[in-house]
């Protein structure tokens, strides 16, 4: 289990990445690094001032980055330091409002348009065309 008294270097790297990505959106969000007792890990939480923008939570657990965008949770596996450029693309897209989501908390699914292409994440759904789904489109920060 992670030590709740001290964030790891990876936790700090994620926080720094988020703060840097947020620079063009000065004052648009509150960012905190908090210990999650139930999960046993540190979370970088981003809460936008625009209520129609997506919340963002990121936590590191060994070789996994856990990401929650809006209601959609997904994981990025592998070396955390090597995954940071991918994470930055996702974070930039969230801040720019390039996220649309379908489903609810337990089965949410998102499409995130990064500069490198479309990231589809979250729960597995029936092969229903996206245009037939009820979709939330998040705004920019």
Backbone as JSON Lines, residues from 0, in Angstrom:
{"i":0,"aa":"X","n":[0.84,-1.19,0.0],"ca":[0.0,0.0,0.0],"c":[0.88,1.25,0.0]}
{"i":1,"aa":"X","n":[0.44,2.27,-0.67],"ca":[1.16,3.53,-0.75],"c":[1.14,4.23,0.6]}
{"i":2,"aa":"X","n":[2.19,4.95,0.89],"ca":[2.28,5.73,2.13],"c":[1.43,6.99,1.99]}
{"i":3,"aa":"X","n":[0.38,7.13,2.83],"ca":[-0.5,8.3,2.69],"c":[0.12,9.61,3.13]}
{"i":4,"aa":"X","n":[1.3,9.56,3.76],"ca":[1.9,10.8,4.24],"c":[2.71,11.51,3.16]}
{"i":5,"aa":"X","n":[3.12,10.79,2.11],"ca":[3.98,11.39,1.09],"c":[3.6,10.92,-0.3]}
{"i":6,"aa":"X","n":[3.25,11.84,-1.2],"ca":[2.99,11.45,-2.59],"c":[4.28,10.92,-3.23]}
{"i":7,"aa":"X","n":[4.13,9.96,-4.13],"ca":[5.28,9.4,-4.84],"c":[5.76,10.4,-5.91]}
{"i":8,"aa":"X","n":[6.97,10.19,-6.44],"ca":[7.42,11.04,-7.55],"c":[6.46,10.99,-8.75]}
{"i":9,"aa":"X","n":[5.84,9.83,-9.0],"ca":[4.87,9.74,-10.1],"c":[3.63,10.58,-9.81]}
{"i":10,"aa":"X","n":[3.16,10.58,-8.56],"ca":[2.01,11.41,-8.19],"c":[2.32,12.89,-8.41]}
{"i":11,"aa":"X","n":[3.5,13.3,-8.03],"ca":[3.92,14.69,-8.2],"c":[4.08,15.02,-9.68]}
{"i":12,"aa":"X","n":[4.59,14.07,-10.47],"ca":[4.74,14.3,-11.92],"c":[3.38,14.51,-12.57]}
{"i":13,"aa":"X","n":[2.37,13.74,-12.15],"ca":[1.02,13.91,-12.69],"c":[0.46,15.28,-12.3]}
{"i":14,"aa":"X","n":[0.63,15.66,-11.04],"ca":[0.17,16.98,-10.59],"c":[0.84,18.08,-11.4]}
{"i":15,"aa":"X","n":[2.15,18.0,-11.58],"ca":[2.88,19.02,-12.35],"c":[2.39,19.07,-13.79]}
{"i":16,"aa":"X","n":[2.13,17.91,-14.4],"ca":[1.63,17.84,-15.76],"c":[0.29,18.57,-15.87]}
{"i":17,"aa":"X","n":[-0.6,18.31,-14.94],"ca":[-1.92,18.93,-14.95],"c":[-1.8,20.45,-14.78]}
{"i":18,"aa":"X","n":[-0.98,20.88,-13.84],"ca":[-0.83,22.32,-13.6],"c":[-0.25,23.02,-14.82]}
{"i":19,"aa":"X","n":[0.71,22.38,-15.49],"ca":[1.28,22.96,-16.7],"c":[0.24,23.03,-17.83]}
{"i":20,"aa":"X","n":[-0.53,21.97,-17.99],"ca":[-1.56,21.95,-19.04],"c":[-2.65,22.99,-18.78]}
{"i":21,"aa":"X","n":[-2.85,23.33,-17.53],"ca":[-3.9,24.28,-17.16],"c":[-3.47,25.75,-17.32]}
{"i":22,"aa":"X","n":[-2.18,25.99,-17.55],"ca":[-1.69,27.37,-17.66],"c":[-2.47,28.24,-18.66]}
{"i":23,"aa":"X","n":[-2.81,27.74,-19.86],"ca":[-3.58,28.58,-20.78],"c":[-5.0,28.9,-20.29]}
{"i":24,"aa":"X","n":[-5.44,28.19,-19.26],"ca":[-6.8,28.36,-18.73],"c":[-6.73,28.97,-17.33]}
{"i":25,"aa":"X","n":[-5.88,29.94,-17.13],"ca":[-5.62,30.52,-15.81],"c":[-6.92,30.81,-15.05]}
{"i":26,"aa":"X","n":[-6.99,30.28,-13.84],"ca":[-8.13,30.52,-12.98],"c":[-9.38,29.73,-13.33]}
{"i":27,"aa":"X","n":[-9.29,28.84,-14.3],"ca":[-10.48,28.12,-14.78],"c":[-10.83,26.9,-13.95]}
{"i":28,"aa":"X","n":[-9.94,26.49,-13.04],"ca":[-10.21,25.27,-12.29],"c":[-9.45,25.27,-10.97]}
{"i":29,"aa":"X","n":[-9.92,24.45,-10.06],"ca":[-9.23,24.22,-8.8],"c":[-8.56,22.84,-8.89]}
{"i":30,"aa":"X","n":[-7.28,22.79,-8.57],"ca":[-6.53,21.54,-8.63],"c":[-6.03,21.21,-7.23]}
{"i":31,"aa":"X","n":[-6.27,19.97,-6.81],"ca":[-5.8,19.52,-5.5],"c":[-5.2,18.13,-5.62]}
{"i":32,"aa":"X","n":[-4.26,17.84,-4.76],"ca":[-3.69,16.49,-4.63],"c":[-4.18,15.97,-3.28]}
{"i":33,"aa":"X","n":[-5.02,14.95,-3.32],"ca":[-5.64,14.45,-2.08],"c":[-5.44,12.95,-1.95]}
{"i":34,"aa":"X","n":[-5.35,12.5,-0.72],"ca":[-5.23,11.08,-0.42],"c":[-6.62,10.47,-0.4]}
{"i":35,"aa":"X","n":[-6.82,9.37,-1.13],"ca":[-8.09,8.65,-1.14],"c":[-7.98,7.43,-0.23]}
{"i":36,"aa":"X","n":[-8.56,7.5,0.94],"ca":[-8.49,6.4,1.91],"c":[-9.01,5.09,1.34]}
{"i":37,"aa":"X","n":[-10.19,5.14,0.71],"ca":[-10.78,3.9,0.19],"c":[-9.93,3.27,-0.9]}
{"i":38,"aa":"X","n":[-9.37,4.08,-1.78],"ca":[-8.57,3.56,-2.88],"c":[-7.12,3.31,-2.47]}
{"i":39,"aa":"X","n":[-6.67,3.98,-1.42],"ca":[-5.29,3.81,-0.98],"c":[-4.27,4.41,-1.93]}
{"i":40,"aa":"X","n":[-4.62,5.55,-2.52],"ca":[-3.68,6.23,-3.42],"c":[-3.99,7.72,-3.48]}
{"i":41,"aa":"X","n":[-3.03,8.47,-4.01],"ca":[-3.17,9.91,-4.19],"c":[-3.92,10.22,-5.48]}
{"i":42,"aa":"X","n":[-4.78,11.23,-5.43],"ca":[-5.55,11.66,-6.59],"c":[-5.26,13.12,-6.9]}
{"i":43,"aa":"X","n":[-4.95,13.4,-8.15],"ca":[-4.94,14.77,-8.63],"c":[-6.36,15.04,-9.1]}
{"i":44,"aa":"X","n":[-7.04,15.96,-8.41],"ca":[-8.43,16.27,-8.74],"c":[-8.49,17.65,-9.38]}
{"i":45,"aa":"X","n":[-9.2,17.73,-10.5],"ca":[-9.38,19.0,-11.2],"c":[-10.87,19.28,-11.26]}
{"i":46,"aa":"X","n":[-11.27,20.41,-10.69],"ca":[-12.67,20.81,-10.68],"c":[-12.82,22.14,-11.43]}
{"i":47,"aa":"X","n":[-13.36,22.09,-12.64],"ca":[-13.5,23.31,-13.44],"c":[-14.55,24.26,-12.85]}
{"i":48,"aa":"X","n":[-14.33,25.53,-13.06],"ca":[-15.32,26.53,-12.62],"c":[-16.54,26.51,-13.54]}
{"i":49,"aa":"X","n":[-16.35,26.14,-14.79],"ca":[-17.45,25.98,-15.73],"c":[-18.15,24.67,-15.41]}
{"i":50,"aa":"X","n":[-19.38,24.74,-14.95],"ca":[-20.11,23.53,-14.52],"c":[-20.41,22.59,-15.68]}
{"i":51,"aa":"X","n":[-20.25,23.05,-16.92],"ca":[-20.51,22.19,-18.08],"c":[-19.22,21.58,-18.65]}
{"i":52,"aa":"X","n":[-18.1,21.79,-17.95],"ca":[-16.84,21.15,-18.32],"c":[-16.68,19.88,-17.49]}
{"i":53,"aa":"X","n":[-15.89,18.95,-17.96],"ca":[-15.73,17.65,-17.29],"c":[-14.77,17.74,-16.11]}
{"i":54,"aa":"X","n":[-15.16,17.15,-14.98],"ca":[-14.24,16.94,-13.88],"c":[-13.17,15.97,-14.34]}
{"i":55,"aa":"X","n":[-12.01,16.04,-13.71],"ca":[-10.91,15.15,-14.05],"c":[-10.23,14.67,-12.77]}
{"i":56,"aa":"X","n":[-10.07,13.36,-12.62],"ca":[-9.35,12.76,-11.5],"c":[-8.32,11.81,-12.07]}
{"i":57,"aa":"X","n":[-7.09,11.9,-11.54],"ca":[-6.01,11.03,-12.02],"c":[-5.28,10.48,-10.8]}
{"i":58,"aa":"X","n":[-5.06,9.17,-10.78],"ca":[-4.31,8.53,-9.7],"c":[-3.33,7.53,-10.29]}
{"i":59,"aa":"X","n":[-2.21,7.36,-9.6],"ca":[-1.18,6.42,-10.03],"c":[-1.13,5.27,-9.05]}
{"i":60,"aa":"X","n":[-1.13,4.06,-9.59],"ca":[-1.01,2.86,-8.77],"c":[-0.01,1.94,-9.45]}
{"i":61,"aa":"X","n":[1.21,1.9,-8.91],"ca":[2.31,1.13,-9.48],"c":[2.49,1.47,-10.96]}
{"i":62,"aa":"X","n":[2.18,0.54,-11.87],"ca":[2.35,0.79,-13.3],"c":[1.03,1.03,-14.01]}
{"i":63,"aa":"X","n":[0.13,1.7,-13.33],"ca":[-1.19,1.99,-13.9],"c":[-1.58,3.42,-13.56]}
{"i":64,"aa":"X","n":[-2.06,4.14,-14.57],"ca":[-2.65,5.46,-14.34],"c":[-4.16,5.29,-14.44]}
{"i":65,"aa":"X","n":[-4.87,5.66,-13.37],"ca":[-6.32,5.62,-13.34],"c":[-6.84,7.01,-13.67]}
{"i":66,"aa":"X","n":[-7.72,7.1,-14.65],"ca":[-8.23,8.39,-15.11],"c":[-9.76,8.35,-15.08]}
{"i":67,"aa":"X","n":[-10.36,9.38,-14.5],"ca":[-11.8,9.55,-14.57],"c":[-12.07,10.91,-15.2]}
{"i":68,"aa":"X","n":[-12.76,10.89,-16.34],"ca":[-13.16,12.1,-17.05],"c":[-14.67,12.14,-17.0]}
{"i":69,"aa":"X","n":[-15.24,13.17,-16.37],"ca":[-16.69,13.19,-16.21],"c":[-17.13,11.99,-15.39]}
{"i":70,"aa":"X","n":[-17.88,11.1,-16.02],"ca":[-18.34,9.88,-15.35],"c":[-17.6,8.63,-15.83]}
{"i":71,"aa":"X","n":[-16.67,8.81,-16.75],"ca":[-15.99,7.67,-17.37],"c":[-14.64,7.4,-16.72]}
{"i":72,"aa":"X","n":[-14.44,6.14,-16.3],"ca":[-13.18,5.73,-15.69],"c":[-12.46,4.78,-16.64]}
{"i":73,"aa":"X","n":[-11.14,4.97,-16.77],"ca":[-10.33,4.04,-17.56],"c":[-8.9,4.04,-17.03]}
{"i":74,"aa":"X","n":[-8.14,3.06,-17.49],"ca":[-6.77,2.89,-17.02],"c":[-5.8,2.94,-18.19]}
{"i":75,"aa":"X","n":[-4.58,3.4,-17.89],"ca":[-3.47,3.37,-18.83],"c":[-2.41,2.51,-18.18]}
{"i":76,"aa":"X","n":[-2.06,1.41,-18.81],"ca":[-1.1,0.46,-18.25],"c":[0.3,0.7,-18.79]}
{"i":77,"aa":"X","n":[1.28,0.41,-17.96],"ca":[2.67,0.52,-18.38],"c":[3.42,1.52,-17.51]}
{"i":78,"aa":"X","n":[4.68,1.7,-17.83],"ca":[5.54,2.62,-17.09],"c":[4.91,4.01,-17.05]}
{"i":79,"aa":"X","n":[4.73,4.54,-15.85],"ca":[4.03,5.82,-15.69],"c":[4.78,6.95,-16.4]}
{"i":80,"aa":"X","n":[6.09,7.02,-16.24],"ca":[6.86,8.11,-16.87],"c":[6.74,8.07,-18.39]}
{"i":81,"aa":"X","n":[6.74,6.88,-18.96],"ca":[6.6,6.75,-20.42],"c":[5.18,7.05,-20.89]}
{"i":82,"aa":"X","n":[4.21,6.94,-19.99],"ca":[2.81,7.2,-20.34],"c":[2.42,8.67,-20.2]}
{"i":83,"aa":"X","n":[3.3,9.49,-19.64],"ca":[2.96,10.9,-19.4],"c":[2.63,11.68,-20.68]}
{"i":84,"aa":"X","n":[3.33,11.48,-21.81],"ca":[2.92,12.21,-23.03],"c":[1.49,11.86,-23.46]}
{"i":85,"aa":"X","n":[1.12,10.6,-23.37],"ca":[-0.26,10.19,-23.69],"c":[-1.23,10.86,-22.72]}
{"i":86,"aa":"X","n":[-0.9,10.83,-21.43],"ca":[-1.75,11.48,-20.43],"c":[-1.9,12.96,-20.73]}
{"i":87,"aa":"X","n":[-0.82,13.61,-21.13],"ca":[-0.89,15.04,-21.45],"c":[-1.86,15.29,-22.6]}
{"i":88,"aa":"X","n":[-1.84,14.42,-23.63],"ca":[-2.79,14.57,-24.73],"c":[-4.23,14.47,-24.25]}
{"i":89,"aa":"X","n":[-4.5,13.53,-23.36],"ca":[-5.85,13.36,-22.82],"c":[-6.24,14.58,-21.99]}
{"i":90,"aa":"X","n":[-5.34,15.04,-21.12],"ca":[-5.62,16.2,-20.27],"c":[-5.88,17.44,-21.13]}
{"i":91,"aa":"X","n":[-5.05,17.67,-22.14],"ca":[-5.25,18.82,-23.03],"c":[-6.63,18.76,-23.69]}
{"i":92,"aa":"X","n":[-7.04,17.58,-24.13],"ca":[-8.34,17.42,-24.78],"c":[-9.48,17.7,-23.81]}
{"i":93,"aa":"X","n":[-9.35,17.22,-22.57],"ca":[-10.39,17.47,-21.56],"c":[-10.51,18.97,-21.32]}
{"i":94,"aa":"X","n":[-9.39,19.64,-21.13],"ca":[-9.42,21.09,-20.87],"c":[-9.99,21.86,-22.06]}
{"i":95,"aa":"X","n":[-9.76,21.37,-23.26],"ca":[-10.26,22.04,-24.48],"c":[-11.73,21.73,-24.75]}
{"i":96,"aa":"X","n":[-12.32,20.81,-23.98],"ca":[-13.73,20.47,-24.19],"c":[-13.95,19.49,-25.32]}
{"i":97,"aa":"X","n":[-12.95,18.69,-25.64],"ca":[-13.04,17.73,-26.74],"c":[-13.46,16.35,-26.22]}
{"i":98,"aa":"X","n":[-14.5,16.33,-25.38],"ca":[-14.98,15.09,-24.77],"c":[-16.49,15.0,-24.93]}
{"i":99,"aa":"X","n":[-16.93,13.82,-25.35],"ca":[-18.35,13.52,-25.35],"c":[-18.51,12.16,-24.68]}
{"i":100,"aa":"X","n":[-19.64,11.99,-24.01],"ca":[-19.82,10.83,-23.15],"c":[-21.24,10.32,-23.23]}
{"i":101,"aa":"X","n":[-21.36,9.01,-23.1],"ca":[-22.66,8.36,-23.09],"c":[-22.71,7.41,-21.9]}
{"i":102,"aa":"X","n":[-23.88,7.15,-21.39],"ca":[-24.03,6.22,-20.27],"c":[-23.98,6.91,-18.93]}
{"i":103,"aa":"X","n":[-24.11,6.12,-17.9],"ca":[-24.11,6.63,-16.53],"c":[-22.88,6.14,-15.79]}
{"i":104,"aa":"X","n":[-22.76,6.45,-14.53],"ca":[-21.55,6.17,-13.74],"c":[-21.05,4.74,-13.92]}
{"i":105,"aa":"X","n":[-21.92,3.77,-13.78],"ca":[-21.47,2.37,-13.83],"c":[-21.19,1.87,-15.24]}
{"i":106,"aa":"X","n":[-21.65,2.59,-16.26],"ca":[-21.42,2.11,-17.63],"c":[-21.09,3.24,-18.6]}
{"i":107,"aa":"X","n":[-20.48,4.31,-18.09],"ca":[-20.15,5.45,-18.94],"c":[-19.06,5.1,-19.95]}
{"i":108,"aa":"X","n":[-19.16,5.72,-21.09],"ca":[-18.23,5.51,-22.2],"c":[-17.96,6.88,-22.82]}
{"i":109,"aa":"X","n":[-16.68,7.19,-23.06],"ca":[-16.34,8.51,-23.59],"c":[-15.52,8.41,-24.87]}
{"i":110,"aa":"X","n":[-15.67,9.45,-25.67],"ca":[-14.8,9.67,-26.83],"c":[-14.07,10.98,-26.57]}
{"i":111,"aa":"X","n":[-12.75,10.9,-26.59],"ca":[-11.9,12.05,-26.3],"c":[-11.06,12.31,-27.54]}
{"i":112,"aa":"X","n":[-11.19,13.49,-28.1],"ca":[-10.47,13.83,-29.33],"c":[-9.16,14.52,-28.98]}
{"i":113,"aa":"X","n":[-8.07,13.75,-28.99],"ca":[-6.75,14.29,-28.69],"c":[-6.1,14.75,-30.0]}
{"i":114,"aa":"X","n":[-4.96,15.42,-29.86],"ca":[-4.26,15.87,-31.07],"c":[-3.74,14.7,-31.9]}
{"i":115,"aa":"X","n":[-3.59,13.53,-31.25],"ca":[-3.11,12.35,-31.97],"c":[-4.21,11.42,-32.43]}
{"i":116,"aa":"X","n":[-5.46,11.79,-32.17],"ca":[-6.56,10.95,-32.63],"c":[-7.61,10.72,-31.56]}
{"i":117,"aa":"X","n":[-8.55,9.86,-31.88],"ca":[-9.69,9.59,-31.01],"c":[-9.34,8.53,-29.97]}
{"i":118,"aa":"X","n":[-9.59,8.86,-28.7],"ca":[-9.45,7.9,-27.6],"c":[-10.85,7.51,-27.19]}
{"i":119,"aa":"X","n":[-11.14,6.22,-27.23],"ca":[-12.42,5.71,-26.77],"c":[-12.16,4.95,-25.48]}
{"i":120,"aa":"X","n":[-12.88,5.29,-24.42],"ca":[-12.57,4.71,-23.11],"c":[-13.85,4.47,-22.32]}
{"i":121,"aa":"X","n":[-13.74,3.57,-21.36],"ca":[-14.84,3.32,-20.45],"c":[-15.46,1.96,-20.67]}
{"i":122,"aa":"X","n":[-16.7,1.83,-20.26],"ca":[-17.42,0.56,-20.31],"c":[-17.63,0.08,-21.74]}
{"i":123,"aa":"X","n":[-17.72,-1.22,-21.88],"ca":[-18.0,-1.82,-23.18],"c":[-19.51,-1.73,-23.43]}
{"i":124,"aa":"X","n":[-19.89,-1.32,-24.62],"ca":[-21.3,-1.16,-24.97],"c":[-21.67,-2.02,-26.16]}
{"i":125,"aa":"X","n":[-22.95,-2.18,-26.35],"ca":[-23.43,-2.82,-27.57],"c":[-22.99,-1.98,-28.76]}
{"i":126,"aa":"X","n":[-22.82,-2.57,-29.91],"ca":[-22.34,-1.82,-31.08],"c":[-23.41,-0.89,-31.65]}
{"i":127,"aa":"X","n":[-23.93,-0.02,-30.83],"ca":[-24.92,0.96,-31.24],"c":[-24.2,2.18,-31.81]}
{"i":128,"aa":"X","n":[-24.58,2.66,-32.98],"ca":[-23.9,3.84,-33.54],"c":[-23.95,5.02,-32.56]}
{"i":129,"aa":"X","n":[-22.86,5.77,-32.53],"ca":[-22.74,6.88,-31.58],"c":[-23.87,7.9,-31.77]}
{"i":130,"aa":"X","n":[-24.28,8.12,-33.01],"ca":[-25.31,9.12,-33.28],"c":[-26.66,8.73,-32.7]}
{"i":131,"aa":"X","n":[-26.87,7.46,-32.35],"ca":[-28.13,7.02,-31.76],"c":[-28.1,7.02,-30.24]}
{"i":132,"aa":"X","n":[-26.98,7.36,-29.66],"ca":[-26.85,7.37,-28.2],"c":[-27.24,8.74,-27.63]}
{"i":133,"aa":"X","n":[-27.62,8.72,-26.39],"ca":[-27.81,9.96,-25.65],"c":[-26.41,10.41,-25.2]}
{"i":134,"aa":"X","n":[-25.98,11.56,-25.64],"ca":[-24.59,11.98,-25.45],"c":[-24.52,13.3,-24.7]}
{"i":135,"aa":"X","n":[-23.56,13.37,-23.76],"ca":[-23.2,14.63,-23.08],"c":[-21.94,15.14,-23.77]}
{"i":136,"aa":"X","n":[-21.94,16.4,-24.13],"ca":[-20.76,17.04,-24.7],"c":[-20.27,18.06,-23.7]}
{"i":137,"aa":"X","n":[-19.05,17.84,-23.24],"ca":[-18.48,18.73,-22.24],"c":[-17.88,19.96,-22.89]}
{"i":138,"aa":"X","n":[-17.96,21.07,-22.19],"ca":[-17.38,22.34,-22.68],"c":[-15.94,22.47,-22.23]}
{"i":139,"aa":"X","n":[-15.26,23.47,-22.78],"ca":[-13.87,23.72,-22.39],"c":[-13.8,24.39,-21.03]}
{"i":140,"aa":"X","n":[-12.63,24.35,-20.46],"ca":[-12.4,25.01,-19.19],"c":[-12.36,26.51,-19.39]}
